[in-house]
Amino acid sequence: MSYIENNLNEVRTRIAEAARNCGRQTKDVTLIAVTKTYGVDVINEAIDLGVTDIGENRVQEIMEKYESVKPVRWHLIGHLQKNKVKYIIDKVELIHSVDSFELAREIDKHAKKHDKIQKILLEVNVSGEESKFGIRPQECEELCRNISELENVKIEGLMTIAPFVEDEKILEAVFEGLKKLSEDISAKGIKNVDMNHLSMGMTNDFQLAIAKGATMVRVGTGIFGKRDYTK
Ligand SMILES: *Cc1c(COP(=O)(O)O)cnc(C)c1O
């Protein structure tokens, strides 16, 4: 068994275990294999092993890899600049990192040109760390209402990145916070806004995130190993 096959099996087992432990179904949690810094051969190997969704955090990397990667759903999970929307609009299934109305409007504009309704998540900085992108939780409702007016953008849920800590209490509070926020928004019944998805949980914390309601987990290192940023 290859290194990646072995890792993938382990991640899938742990997803199934976390889902079972809280009475959820494995199929309700999508594994997004985070492929940043990895080459197309490795990515195609993962796809051959059944990976259906991959996540990249840089527009540039999506463009470099797109033609050589086998058919798969692409997710943009990193910060997106307005001037780069045009490069990825025809390529991505879901943009996880929308954090302003101006960005959503730019996405709407380009989605229109491609006759597409672009699905997005709003990135929320639940932990309040200054270094993080994302809106503050209290800004979420208003942003949802504003974006709901855009015809070619569809809000499908929320995304967060937990702080890089080991304290499970802190991590759980962040995941619970996002879940609670999505329930609050959902209860407002804003047209054209659905809270179907919670994108939360990475290699170190995806089981906790699943216990708190994650429907998408973004796992890189756990599948592909340590990233080499020197290349
Ligand atoms: C890199 C990255 C991940 C994956 O992180 P791992 O710890 O390697 O699993 C998840 N989400 C985002 C937004 C990332 O940039």
The ligand as an ORCA input file, in Angstrom:
! r2SCAN-3c Opt
* xyz 0 1
  C      -3.483     24.335      4.511
  C      -4.906     24.469      4.888
  C      -5.623     23.374      5.418
  C      -5.021     22.015      5.677
  O      -4.155     22.047      6.770
  P      -3.527     20.701      7.363
  O      -3.172     21.051      8.757
  O      -2.339     20.376      6.523
  O      -4.542     19.643      7.285
  C      -6.962     23.588      5.708
  N      -7.579     24.766      5.500
  C      -6.908     25.826      5.003
  C      -7.643     27.108      4.804
  C      -5.567     25.715      4.677
  O      -4.921     26.780      4.170
*
